[in-house]
Amino acid sequence: MTDLPASTQFVQETVHKRDPFSETVSGHAAHAPDEKLVMRRLGSLPLWSRWLGWALARKEIRGLKAVAGIEGTPQLIRVDREGILRTWSHGTPLQLAKPRDAEWYRDAKRLLRQMRRRGVTHNDLAKPQNWLMTPDGRASVIDFQLASVHKRRGAIYRTMAYEDLRHLLKQKRKFAKHLLTPSEKRMLERRSAPSRLWMATAKPLYNFITRRLMNWSDGEGTENRIALEGPALREELLSHPRIDGVALATYALPARGVGLYGFVETDLTQEMVRGLLPEKRIELIQAVDALPRNEAGEVREDVLQLVAMNRVDELEQLMAQDDRLRPVLRAIVDQRLNLTDRTLRGT
């Protein structure tokens, strides 16, 4: 629980995510630069999405108030016309942490139990990026935009709580399948009736509206640019005889949507690589000596996404944990092109 006053002045540093309903930025308190904070900005939303953005914000506000003091949850500092200010949750997203230790999953269940005691269901735990592993190996959850606070423990509450737990078990099946108990395996096969109905009816409509009509997806505000523009960009770059590999990621462009960030494995200079594609097709393009790969030789696009988003804290943790990855990733991080944090500090 933070001891910062509600009147804390927020100093913005890094834009992490933008979608039609909010912009998420990190920064710090003006009087405490070491106290990292997060602001979900809502003050400059377009008129067509403002009502839904604030509807989601009200759910988040109510959820954050209800979980106040629970270890592993963000703590609300203040709400005003600008948006929602909360504490920063230190940790590594689950798709990068990939916990295989039973202790993390026990702590995650503890967290869900404490939330249930206060009538809170998260409702968005199928996304591994909403789960974190803290530096001391504990569980943490973020993004309460879809959370519900239930006054009564009726059928709706029980169904949502069941799905929260089942989604945790899905993460366990993905990253630590060997730890699943027989009862957990049975639970994974028993999707609730509302969940089955959603998957069969509402979700296809939701996907059509957001991805086809709005050209946007819920995957961290990517707006599908990689899917729509990526194949042609990769083919064009890889046709050059001195380019050995290409990876694409997205990042938030201040006040103007989502940008493409290309990582090009080559011995060409940065200036030569930049000259291969105009900025209107790809905003940032970085020449690298080598792309980070796993043991199977596959490019670590999850890691490069963190570079594109300037998530330096998580990158430092990854390099500290992986001696093989460190030299390749260090060279990329040190020469990264999205320097939002440095630029804003300078101004």
C-alpha positions as CSV (number, residue, x, y, z in Angstrom):
1,M,0.0,0.0,0.0
2,T,1.4,3.3,-1.1
3,D,1.8,6.2,1.4
4,L,1.7,8.9,-1.4
5,P,-0.9,11.7,-0.9
6,A,-3.9,11.9,-3.2
7,S,-2.6,15.3,-4.5
8,T,0.6,13.6,-5.9
9,Q,1.8,15.3,-9.1
10,F,2.4,12.7,-11.8
11,V,5.4,13.0,-14.1
12,Q,5.0,11.0,-17.2
13,E,7.9,8.9,-18.6
14,T,6.9,6.0,-20.9
15,V,3.8,5.2,-23.0
16,H,3.2,1.5,-22.6
17,K,-0.2,0.8,-24.3
18,R,-2.9,2.6,-26.2
19,D,-6.2,1.4,-27.4
20,P,-9.5,3.3,-28.3
21,F,-10.5,3.3,-24.6
22,S,-7.5,4.5,-22.7
23,E,-3.7,5.2,-22.8
24,T,-1.5,3.6,-20.2
25,V,1.7,5.4,-19.2
26,S,4.2,5.0,-16.4
27,G,6.1,7.7,-14.5
28,H,6.7,8.8,-11.0
29,A,5.7,11.2,-8.3
30,A,7.2,14.7,-8.7
31,H,8.5,14.6,-5.1
32,A,9.5,10.9,-5.2
33,P,11.3,10.0,-8.5
34,D,12.0,6.5,-7.2
35,E,8.3,5.8,-6.6
36,K,7.1,4.3,-9.9
37,L,3.4,4.9,-10.8
38,V,0.9,4.1,-13.6
39,M,-1.6,6.4,-15.1
40,R,-4.5,5.2,-17.2
41,R,-5.3,8.4,-19.2
42,L,-8.9,9.1,-20.2
43,G,-8.9,12.8,-20.7
44,S,-8.2,12.9,-24.4
45,L,-10.3,10.0,-25.7
46,P,-12.2,10.4,-29.0
47,L,-15.9,11.2,-28.5
48,W,-17.1,7.9,-29.9
49,S,-15.2,5.8,-27.4
50,R,-15.2,8.2,-24.4
51,W,-18.4,6.7,-22.8
52,L,-17.1,3.2,-23.0
53,G,-13.6,4.2,-21.8
54,W,-15.1,5.8,-18.7
55,A,-17.5,2.8,-18.2
56,L,-14.5,0.5,-18.1
57,A,-12.7,3.0,-15.9
58,R,-15.5,3.0,-13.3
59,K,-15.3,-0.8,-13.2
60,E,-11.5,-0.6,-12.6
61,I,-11.9,2.1,-9.9
62,R,-14.5,0.0,-8.1
63,G,-12.3,-3.1,-8.3
64,L,-9.1,-1.3,-7.1
65,K,-11.0,0.1,-4.2
66,A,-12.2,-3.3,-3.2
67,V,-8.8,-5.0,-3.3
68,A,-7.0,-2.2,-1.4
69,G,-4.3,-3.7,0.8
70,I,-4.2,-7.1,-0.8
71,E,-0.7,-8.1,-1.6
72,G,-0.2,-8.6,-5.3
73,T,-2.8,-6.0,-6.5
74,P,-2.3,-2.4,-7.7
75,Q,-3.2,0.2,-5.2
76,L,-5.4,3.2,-6.2
77,I,-3.9,6.6,-5.5
78,R,-6.4,9.0,-7.1
79,V,-9.1,9.5,-9.8
80,D,-9.6,12.8,-11.6
81,R,-10.6,14.0,-15.1
82,E,-7.1,13.0,-16.4
83,G,-7.6,9.4,-15.5
84,I,-6.7,6.8,-12.9
85,L,-3.4,6.9,-11.0
86,R,-2.2,3.8,-9.2
87,T,0.9,2.1,-8.0
88,W,3.3,0.3,-10.3
89,S,3.2,-3.5,-10.1
90,H,6.8,-4.8,-10.2
91,G,7.2,-8.1,-11.9
92,T,7.6,-10.1,-15.1
93,P,4.6,-10.9,-17.3
94,L,3.8,-14.6,-17.2
95,Q,4.5,-15.3,-20.8
96,L,8.1,-14.3,-20.1
97,A,8.5,-15.5,-16.5
98,K,7.0,-19.0,-17.4
99,P,6.9,-20.1,-13.7
100,R,7.5,-23.8,-13.2
101,D,7.7,-23.7,-9.4
102,A,4.6,-24.8,-7.4
103,E,5.0,-21.9,-5.0
104,W,4.0,-19.3,-7.5
105,Y,0.8,-21.1,-8.3
106,R,0.0,-21.5,-4.6
107,D,0.5,-17.8,-4.1
108,A,-1.7,-17.1,-7.1
109,K,-4.5,-19.2,-5.6
110,R,-4.0,-17.2,-2.3
111,L,-4.4,-14.0,-4.2
112,L,-7.7,-15.2,-5.9
113,R,-9.0,-16.4,-2.5
114,Q,-8.4,-13.0,-0.9
115,M,-10.1,-11.3,-3.8
116,R,-13.1,-13.6,-3.5
117,R,-13.5,-12.8,0.2
118,R,-14.1,-9.2,-0.9
119,G,-16.5,-10.2,-3.7
120,V,-14.1,-9.3,-6.5
121,T,-13.7,-11.3,-9.7
122,H,-11.1,-10.2,-12.2
123,N,-12.7,-11.6,-15.4
124,D,-9.6,-11.1,-17.6
125,L,-7.1,-13.7,-16.4
126,A,-7.0,-15.7,-19.6
127,K,-4.3,-13.2,-20.7
128,P,-0.9,-14.1,-19.4
129,Q,0.2,-10.5,-19.5
130,N,-2.3,-9.8,-16.7
131,W,-0.4,-12.1,-14.4
132,L,3.1,-11.1,-13.0
133,M,5.8,-12.9,-11.2
134,T,7.3,-10.4,-8.7
135,P,11.0,-10.1,-8.1
136,D,10.6,-12.3,-4.9
137,G,8.7,-15.0,-6.8
138,R,5.2,-14.0,-5.7
139,A,2.0,-13.7,-7.8
140,S,0.5,-10.3,-8.8
141,V,-2.4,-9.3,-11.1
142,I,-3.0,-6.1,-13.0
143,D,-5.6,-4.5,-15.3
144,F,-8.9,-4.4,-13.5
145,Q,-10.8,-2.9,-16.4
146,L,-13.2,-5.8,-16.6
147,A,-13.3,-6.6,-12.9
148,S,-16.6,-7.0,-11.0
149,V,-17.4,-6.3,-7.4
150,H,-20.3,-8.5,-6.2
151,K,-22.5,-7.6,-3.2
152,R,-24.1,-11.1,-3.2
153,R,-22.4,-14.4,-3.7
154,G,-25.0,-15.7,-6.1
155,A,-24.8,-17.7,-9.3
156,I,-23.2,-15.0,-11.3
157,Y,-20.5,-14.4,-8.8
158,R,-19.8,-18.1,-8.4
159,T,-19.5,-18.5,-12.2
160,M,-17.1,-15.6,-12.6
161,A,-15.0,-16.8,-9.6
162,Y,-14.9,-20.3,-11.1
163,E,-13.7,-18.9,-14.5
164,D,-10.9,-16.8,-12.7
165,L,-9.6,-20.0,-11.1
166,R,-10.0,-22.0,-14.3
167,H,-8.0,-19.4,-16.2
168,L,-5.2,-19.6,-13.6
169,L,-5.2,-23.4,-14.2
170,K,-4.9,-22.7,-18.0
171,Q,-1.7,-20.7,-17.3
172,K,-0.5,-23.6,-15.1
173,R,-1.2,-26.1,-17.9
174,K,0.8,-23.9,-20.3
175,F,3.8,-23.3,-18.2
176,A,3.9,-26.0,-15.6
177,K,1.7,-28.9,-16.8
178,H,3.6,-31.4,-14.6
179,L,2.2,-29.6,-11.5
180,L,-1.5,-30.1,-12.4
181,T,-3.4,-32.3,-10.0
182,P,-6.2,-34.7,-11.2
183,S,-8.9,-32.4,-9.8
184,E,-7.4,-29.4,-11.6
185,K,-7.3,-31.4,-14.9
186,R,-11.0,-32.2,-14.5
187,M,-11.7,-28.5,-13.8
188,L,-10.0,-27.5,-17.0
189,E,-12.4,-29.6,-19.0
190,R,-15.5,-28.2,-17.3
191,R,-16.0,-24.7,-18.8
192,S,-19.0,-22.9,-17.3
193,A,-22.2,-22.6,-19.3
194,P,-21.9,-18.8,-19.7
195,S,-18.4,-19.2,-21.0
196,R,-19.5,-21.8,-23.5
197,L,-22.3,-19.5,-24.6
198,W,-19.9,-16.6,-25.0
199,M,-17.5,-18.6,-27.1
200,A,-20.2,-19.8,-29.4
201,T,-22.2,-16.5,-29.8
202,A,-20.9,-13.2,-28.4
203,K,-17.1,-13.7,-29.0
204,P,-17.3,-14.1,-32.8
205,L,-19.4,-11.0,-33.0
206,Y,-16.9,-9.1,-30.7
207,N,-14.0,-10.2,-32.8
208,F,-15.8,-9.1,-36.0
209,I,-16.6,-5.7,-34.7
210,T,-13.2,-5.0,-33.1
211,R,-10.9,-6.6,-35.6
212,R,-12.7,-6.3,-38.9
213,L,-14.7,-3.0,-38.5
214,M,-12.5,-1.2,-36.0
215,N,-9.2,-2.7,-37.3
216,W,-8.2,-3.2,-33.6
217,S,-7.6,-6.2,-31.4
218,D,-7.3,-6.6,-27.6
219,G,-3.7,-7.8,-27.8
220,E,-2.0,-4.9,-26.1
221,G,-3.3,-2.3,-28.6
222,T,-1.6,-3.7,-31.7
223,E,-4.4,-2.7,-34.1
224,N,-3.4,-5.8,-36.2
225,R,-0.7,-3.8,-38.0
226,I,1.7,-6.8,-37.9
227,A,-0.9,-9.1,-39.4
228,L,-1.9,-6.6,-42.0
229,E,1.4,-5.1,-43.0
230,G,4.0,-7.5,-41.7
231,P,4.1,-10.2,-44.4
232,A,4.9,-7.7,-47.2
233,L,7.5,-5.9,-45.0
234,R,9.3,-9.1,-44.1
235,E,9.3,-10.3,-47.7
236,E,10.8,-7.0,-49.0
237,L,13.5,-6.8,-46.3
238,L,14.5,-10.5,-46.6
239,S,14.9,-10.1,-50.3
240,H,18.1,-8.1,-49.6
241,P,21.1,-10.5,-49.7
242,R,22.7,-9.0,-46.6
243,I,19.6,-9.4,-44.3
244,D,19.4,-12.7,-42.5
245,G,16.3,-12.2,-40.3
246,V,13.4,-9.8,-39.5
247,A,11.2,-9.4,-36.5
248,L,8.3,-6.9,-36.0
249,A,6.8,-5.5,-32.9
250,T,4.4,-2.7,-32.0
251,Y,4.6,0.3,-29.7
252,A,2.4,3.3,-28.7
253,L,2.8,6.4,-30.7
254,P,2.0,9.5,-28.6
255,A,-1.4,10.9,-29.7
256,R,-1.4,9.0,-33.0
257,G,-2.0,5.3,-32.7
258,V,0.3,2.4,-32.9
259,G,3.8,2.2,-34.6
260,L,5.7,-0.6,-36.1
261,Y,9.2,-1.4,-34.9
262,G,11.4,-3.6,-37.1
263,F,14.5,-5.5,-35.9
264,V,16.7,-6.5,-38.8
265,E,19.5,-9.0,-38.5
266,T,22.2,-7.7,-40.8
267,D,25.7,-6.4,-41.2
268,L,24.4,-3.3,-42.9
269,T,24.7,0.0,-41.1
270,Q,21.7,1.6,-39.3
271,E,21.5,4.3,-42.0
272,M,21.5,1.8,-44.8
273,V,18.7,-0.2,-43.2
274,R,16.6,2.9,-42.5
275,G,16.9,3.8,-46.2
276,L,15.4,0.5,-47.3
277,L,11.9,1.5,-46.1
278,P,10.2,4.9,-45.8
279,E,8.9,6.0,-42.4
280,K,5.3,6.0,-43.6
281,R,5.6,2.2,-43.9
282,I,7.5,1.5,-40.7
283,E,8.2,4.0,-38.0
284,L,11.3,2.5,-36.4
285,I,13.7,0.0,-37.9
286,Q,16.9,-1.1,-36.0
287,A,19.9,-2.9,-37.4
288,V,21.1,-5.7,-35.0
289,D,24.0,-8.1,-35.2
290,A,21.8,-11.0,-34.0
291,L,18.2,-11.5,-33.1
292,P,17.5,-13.2,-29.7
293,R,16.5,-16.8,-30.2
294,N,15.5,-19.7,-28.0
295,E,17.2,-23.1,-27.9
296,A,15.2,-24.2,-30.9
297,G,16.4,-21.3,-32.9
298,E,13.1,-19.4,-33.0
299,V,13.2,-15.6,-32.7
300,R,12.1,-14.4,-29.2
301,E,9.4,-12.0,-30.5
302,D,8.1,-11.7,-26.9
303,V,11.4,-10.2,-25.8
304,L,11.6,-7.9,-28.8
305,Q,8.1,-6.6,-28.0
306,L,9.4,-5.5,-24.6
307,V,12.3,-3.6,-26.4
308,A,9.8,-1.9,-28.7
309,M,7.7,-0.8,-25.7
310,N,10.7,0.4,-23.8
311,R,10.0,-2.0,-20.9
312,V,13.5,-1.7,-19.5
313,D,12.7,-3.1,-16.0
314,E,11.5,-6.4,-17.4
315,L,14.3,-6.6,-19.9
316,E,16.9,-6.1,-17.1
317,Q,15.2,-9.0,-15.2
318,L,15.4,-11.2,-18.2
319,M,19.0,-10.5,-18.8
320,A,19.8,-11.2,-15.2
321,Q,18.1,-14.6,-15.4
322,D,19.5,-15.8,-18.7
323,D,23.3,-15.7,-19.3
324,R,22.9,-17.0,-22.9
325,L,20.4,-14.3,-23.8
326,R,22.2,-11.4,-22.1
327,P,24.9,-10.5,-24.6
328,V,22.6,-10.5,-27.6
329,L,19.8,-8.6,-25.9
330,R,22.1,-6.1,-24.2
331,A,23.4,-4.9,-27.6
332,I,19.8,-4.4,-28.8
333,V,18.6,-2.7,-25.6
334,D,21.5,-0.3,-25.5
335,Q,20.8,0.8,-29.1
336,R,17.0,0.7,-28.9
337,L,15.2,3.5,-30.8
338,N,12.1,4.0,-28.7
339,L,13.5,6.3,-26.0
340,T,10.2,7.7,-24.7
341,D,11.4,7.7,-21.1
342,R,14.6,9.6,-21.9
343,T,12.9,12.1,-24.2
344,L,10.2,13.0,-21.7
345,R,12.7,13.3,-18.8
346,G,14.7,15.6,-21.0
347,T,11.7,17.9,-21.6
